[in-house]
Amino acid sequence: MAEGPDPAVVTLSADELNALVQKQFPDYAACRVTDASGTDLVMEADGARLRTRPGGTISGPEQAGLVDLAAFLLINARLGRPTPMALTTSLQISYLNRPRPGLLRTHARMAKFGRRLCVVLAELSDEAGDLAASATVTYSVPPPDARRATG
């Protein structure tokens, strides 16, 4: 029998994550979290506001930035607190199709939530629902008392 989410785990809401993006990542104003839990996150982006390559496709660095941001936000949601010092340690991305400007949707799913490392699987789809990119993102998470240890 499948178990539901642990009610003792406090997660950040989509609104709290959007406030975090506004405060910490003004370059990603085109992005908005529409759904978040401790295990999954959906983020939409207005592709018309992102950098494109010749021919009108969303650039590879922009696609990588979207999956990285979605992974960061999912980890923060799961931690239940803003953790700006969670850092990308690895990002492997496969570009599968050309996403054109329009609504882009990133679905991030927690594959491993460890004490120090978190692994997120992310998929980026275009407005038609076609898969544009697939990525595995690994983050290093500082311990909750890291500020006291360094300060």
Phi and psi in degrees as GROMACS dihedral restraints (atoms count N, CA, C in turn):
[ dihedral_restraints ]
;  ai    aj    ak    al  type     phi  dphi    fc
    3     4     5     6     1   -74.6    20    10
    4     5     6     7     1   139.8    20    10
    6     7     8     9     1   -98.1    20    10
    7     8     9    10     1   149.9    20    10
    9    10    11    12     1   -84.7    20    10
   10    11    12    13     1  -175.8    20    10
   12    13    14    15     1   -62.0    20    10
   13    14    15    16     1   147.8    20    10
   15    16    17    18     1   -70.4    20    10
   16    17    18    19     1   117.9    20    10
   18    19    20    21     1   -66.2    20    10
   19    20    21    22     1   -16.5    20    10
   21    22    23    24     1   -78.7    20    10
   22    23    24    25     1   -15.8    20    10
   24    25    26    27     1   -82.5    20    10
   25    26    27    28     1   122.0    20    10
   27    28    29    30     1   -92.8    20    10
   28    29    30    31     1   127.4    20    10
   30    31    32    33     1  -120.2    20    10
   31    32    33    34     1   157.8    20    10
   33    34    35    36     1   -79.3    20    10
   34    35    36    37     1   142.0    20    10
   36    37    38    39     1   -81.1    20    10
   37    38    39    40     1   169.0    20    10
   39    40    41    42     1   -58.3    20    10
   40    41    42    43     1   -41.4    20    10
   42    43    44    45     1   -63.4    20    10
   43    44    45    46     1   -41.3    20    10
   45    46    47    48     1   -65.6    20    10
   46    47    48    49     1   -38.1    20    10
   48    49    50    51     1   -68.3    20    10
   49    50    51    52     1   -38.7    20    10
   51    52    53    54     1   -64.0    20    10
   52    53    54    55     1   -37.7    20    10
   54    55    56    57     1   -64.4    20    10
   55    56    57    58     1   -37.6    20    10
   57    58    59    60     1   -63.5    20    10
   58    59    60    61     1   -42.5    20    10
   60    61    62    63     1   -62.3    20    10
   61    62    63    64     1   -45.9    20    10
   63    64    65    66     1   -59.5    20    10
   64    65    66    67     1   -39.7    20    10
   66    67    68    69     1   -78.9    20    10
   67    68    69    70     1   -45.9    20    10
   69    70    71    72     1   -96.8    20    10
   70    71    72    73     1   -22.7    20    10
   72    73    74    75     1  -132.1    20    10
   73    74    75    76     1    64.3    20    10
   75    76    77    78     1   -60.6    20    10
   76    77    78    79     1   -21.6    20    10
   78    79    80    81     1   -69.0    20    10
   79    80    81    82     1   -14.8    20    10
   81    82    83    84     1  -107.8    20    10
   82    83    84    85     1    36.2    20    10
   84    85    86    87     1   -62.4    20    10
   85    86    87    88     1   -19.5    20    10
   87    88    89    90     1   -78.0    20    10
   88    89    90    91     1    -4.4    20    10
   90    91    92    93     1  -104.5    20    10
   91    92    93    94     1   145.5    20    10
   93    94    95    96     1  -148.8    20    10
   94    95    96    97     1   125.5    20    10
   96    97    98    99     1   -75.3    20    10
   97    98    99   100     1   128.7    20    10
   99   100   101   102     1  -106.2    20    10
  100   101   102   103     1   -20.1    20    10
  102   103   104   105     1  -156.3    20    10
  103   104   105   106     1   137.6    20    10
  105   106   107   108     1  -150.6    20    10
  106   107   108   109     1   140.4    20    10
  108   109   110   111     1  -140.2    20    10
  109   110   111   112     1  -170.6    20    10
  111   112   113   114     1   -77.7    20    10
  112   113   114   115     1    -9.0    20    10
  114   115   116   117     1  -122.4    20    10
  115   116   117   118     1   -21.4    20    10
  117   118   119   120     1  -139.6    20    10
  118   119   120   121     1   151.9    20    10
  120   121   122   123     1  -146.7    20    10
  121   122   123   124     1   140.5    20    10
  123   124   125   126     1  -121.6    20    10
  124   125   126   127     1   128.0    20    10
  126   127   128   129     1  -127.3    20    10
  127   128   129   130     1   135.2    20    10
  129   130   131   132     1  -108.8    20    10
  130   131   132   133     1   149.5    20    10
  132   133   134   135     1  -137.1    20    10
  133   134   135   136     1   141.2    20    10
  135   136   137   138     1   -82.0    20    10
  136   137   138   139     1    97.0    20    10
  138   139   140   141     1   -59.6    20    10
  139   140   141   142     1   -22.4    20    10
  141   142   143   144     1   -68.1    20    10
  142   143   144   145     1   -17.2    20    10
  144   145   146   147     1   -98.4    20    10
  145   146   147   148     1     4.8    20    10
  147   148   149   150     1  -103.3    20    10
  148   149   150   151     1   161.7    20    10
  150   151   152   153     1   -70.2    20    10
  151   152   153   154     1   140.1    20    10
  153   154   155   156     1  -119.3    20    10
  154   155   156   157     1   163.5    20    10
  156   157   158   159     1  -100.4    20    10
  157   158   159   160     1   167.4    20    10
  159   160   161   162     1   -53.6    20    10
  160   161   162   163     1   136.7    20    10
  162   163   164   165     1    98.6    20    10
  163   164   165   166     1    -5.1    20    10
  165   166   167   168     1    86.6    20    10
  166   167   168   169     1    12.6    20    10
  168   169   170   171     1   -91.4    20    10
  169   170   171   172     1   148.8    20    10
  171   172   173   174     1   -64.8    20    10
  172   173   174   175     1   132.8    20    10
  174   175   176   177     1   -65.5    20    10
  175   176   177   178     1   153.7    20    10
  177   178   179   180     1   -58.8    20    10
  178   179   180   181     1   -45.5    20    10
  180   181   182   183     1   -60.3    20    10
  181   182   183   184     1   -34.3    20    10
  183   184   185   186     1   -67.1    20    10
  184   185   186   187     1   -41.8    20    10
  186   187   188   189     1   -62.2    20    10
  187   188   189   190     1   -43.4    20    10
  189   190   191   192     1   -63.7    20    10
  190   191   192   193     1   -39.0    20    10
  192   193   194   195     1   -62.9    20    10
  193   194   195   196     1   -37.9    20    10
  195   196   197   198     1   -66.0    20    10
  196   197   198   199     1   -46.1    20    10
  198   199   200   201     1   -68.3    20    10
  199   200   201   202     1   -34.3    20    10
  201   202   203   204     1   -66.3    20    10
  202   203   204   205     1   -44.8    20    10
  204   205   206   207     1   -62.7    20    10
  205   206   207   208     1   -43.1    20    10
  207   208   209   210     1   -61.9    20    10
  208   209   210   211     1   -40.6    20    10
  210   211   212   213     1   -64.1    20    10
  211   212   213   214     1   -45.6    20    10
  213   214   215   216     1   -57.7    20    10
  214   215   216   217     1   -45.9    20    10
  216   217   218   219     1   -67.6    20    10
  217   218   219   220     1   -38.5    20    10
  219   220   221   222     1   -62.4    20    10
  220   221   222   223     1   -43.3    20    10
  222   223   224   225     1   -63.7    20    10
  223   224   225   226     1   -42.4    20    10
  225   226   227   228     1   -63.4    20    10
  226   227   228   229     1   -39.8    20    10
  228   229   230   231     1   -60.3    20    10
  229   230   231   232     1   -45.6    20    10
  231   232   233   234     1   -67.0    20    10
  232   233   234   235     1   -37.8    20    10
  234   235   236   237     1   -68.1    20    10
  235   236   237   238     1   -25.0    20    10
  237   238   239   240     1    78.5    20    10
  238   239   240   241     1    13.5    20    10
  240   241   242   243     1  -156.1    20    10
  241   242   243   244     1   148.3    20    10
  243   244   245   246     1   -62.5    20    10
  244   245   246   247     1   129.5    20    10
  246   247   248   249     1  -132.6    20    10
  247   248   249   250     1    79.2    20    10
  249   250   251   252     1   -63.9    20    10
  250   251   252   253     1   -21.2    20    10
  252   253   254   255     1   -89.4    20    10
  253   254   255   256     1     9.2    20    10
  255   256   257   258     1   -68.8    20    10
  256   257   258   259     1   126.2    20    10
  258   259   260   261     1  -122.8    20    10
  259   260   261   262     1   140.5    20    10
  261   262   263   264     1   -65.6    20    10
  262   263   264   265     1   127.3    20    10
  264   265   266   267     1  -108.6    20    10
  265   266   267   268     1   -21.6    20    10
  267   268   269   270     1  -157.3    20    10
  268   269   270   271     1   138.2    20    10
  270   271   272   273     1  -140.3    20    10
  271   272   273   274     1   114.4    20    10
  273   274   275   276     1  -113.9    20    10
  274   275   276   277     1   122.6    20    10
  276   277   278   279     1  -130.1    20    10
  277   278   279   280     1   141.9    20    10
  279   280   281   282     1  -116.8    20    10
  280   281   282   283     1   123.9    20    10
  282   283   284   285     1   -90.0    20    10
  283   284   285   286     1   121.1    20    10
  285   286   287   288     1  -107.2    20    10
  286   287   288   289     1   -38.9    20    10
  288   289   290   291     1  -145.0    20    10
  289   290   291   292     1   160.9    20    10
  291   292   293   294     1   -80.6    20    10
  292   293   294   295     1   111.6    20    10
  294   295   296   297     1   -83.4    20    10
  295   296   297   298     1   128.8    20    10
  297   298   299   300     1   -92.9    20    10
  298   299   300   301     1   158.5    20    10
  300   301   302   303     1   -55.8    20    10
  301   302   303   304     1   141.2    20    10
  303   304   305   306     1   149.7    20    10
  304   305   306   307     1  -166.4    20    10
  306   307   308   309     1   -71.1    20    10
  307   308   309   310     1   126.5    20    10
  309   310   311   312     1  -113.9    20    10
  310   311   312   313     1   142.0    20    10
  312   313   314   315     1  -126.0    20    10
  313   314   315   316     1   129.3    20    10
  315   316   317   318     1  -111.8    20    10
  316   317   318   319     1   126.6    20    10
  318   319   320   321     1  -110.2    20    10
  319   320   321   322     1   119.8    20    10
  321   322   323   324     1  -112.6    20    10
  322   323   324   325     1   138.1    20    10
  324   325   326   327     1  -132.1    20    10
  325   326   327   328     1   132.7    20    10
  327   328   329   330     1   -72.6    20    10
  328   329   330   331     1   120.6    20    10
  330   331   332   333     1   -94.5    20    10
  331   332   333   334     1   -36.7    20    10
  333   334   335   336     1  -148.6    20    10
  334   335   336   337     1   128.4    20    10
  336   337   338   339     1  -118.7    20    10
  337   338   339   340     1    98.3    20    10
  339   340   341   342     1  -105.0    20    10
  340   341   342   343     1   176.6    20    10
  342   343   344   345     1   -67.3    20    10
  343   344   345   346     1   -35.2    20    10
  345   346   347   348     1  -117.9    20    10
  346   347   348   349     1   -27.5    20    10
  348   349   350   351     1  -125.2    20    10
  349   350   351   352     1   139.1    20    10
  351   352   353   354     1  -126.1    20    10
  352   353   354   355     1   138.9    20    10
  354   355   356   357     1  -118.5    20    10
  355   356   357   358     1   128.8    20    10
  357   358   359   360     1  -122.5    20    10
  358   359   360   361     1   135.4    20    10
  360   361   362   363     1  -101.0    20    10
  361   362   363   364     1   129.4    20    10
  363   364   365   366     1  -132.0    20    10
  364   365   366   367     1   142.7    20    10
  366   367   368   369     1  -127.8    20    10
  367   368   369   370     1   134.8    20    10
  369   370   371   372     1  -110.3    20    10
  370   371   372   373     1   124.3    20    10
  372   373   374   375     1  -120.6    20    10
  373   374   375   376     1   152.5    20    10
  375   376   377   378     1   -90.1    20    10
  376   377   378   379     1  -176.1    20    10
  378   379   380   381     1   -60.0    20    10
  379   380   381   382     1   -31.1    20    10
  381   382   383   384     1   -80.4    20    10
  382   383   384   385     1    -4.9    20    10
  384   385   386   387     1    88.7    20    10
  385   386   387   388     1     6.3    20    10
  387   388   389   390     1   -77.5    20    10
  388   389   390   391     1   135.8    20    10
  390   391   392   393     1   -69.9    20    10
  391   392   393   394     1   120.6    20    10
  393   394   395   396     1   -98.1    20    10
  394   395   396   397     1   -37.0    20    10
  396   397   398   399     1  -153.4    20    10
  397   398   399   400     1   152.3    20    10
  399   400   401   402     1  -131.4    20    10
  400   401   402   403     1   136.9    20    10
  402   403   404   405     1  -142.9    20    10
  403   404   405   406     1   153.4    20    10
  405   406   407   408     1  -118.8    20    10
  406   407   408   409     1   124.0    20    10
  408   409   410   411     1  -123.1    20    10
  409   410   411   412     1   127.9    20    10
  411   412   413   414     1  -111.8    20    10
  412   413   414   415     1   133.9    20    10
  414   415   416   417     1  -120.8    20    10
  415   416   417   418     1   143.4    20    10
  417   418   419   420     1   -95.7    20    10
  418   419   420   421     1   129.0    20    10
  420   421   422   423     1  -112.0    20    10
  421   422   423   424     1   125.3    20    10
  423   424   425   426     1   -71.5    20    10
  424   425   426   427     1   152.2    20    10
  426   427   428   429     1   -65.1    20    10
  427   428   429   430     1   153.4    20    10
  429   430   431   432     1   -57.8    20    10
  430   431   432   433     1   -27.8    20    10
  432   433   434   435     1   -99.5    20    10
  433   434   435   436     1    20.9    20    10
  435   436   437   438     1   -60.0    20    10
  436   437   438   439     1   -34.5    20    10
  438   439   440   441     1   -63.9    20    10
  439   440   441   442     1   -42.1    20    10
  441   442   443   444     1   -67.0    20    10
  442   443   444   445     1   -35.9    20    10
  444   445   446   447     1   -69.5    20    10
  445   446   447   448     1   -29.1    20    10
  447   448   449   450     1   -99.4    20    10
  448   449   450   451     1   -16.6    20    10
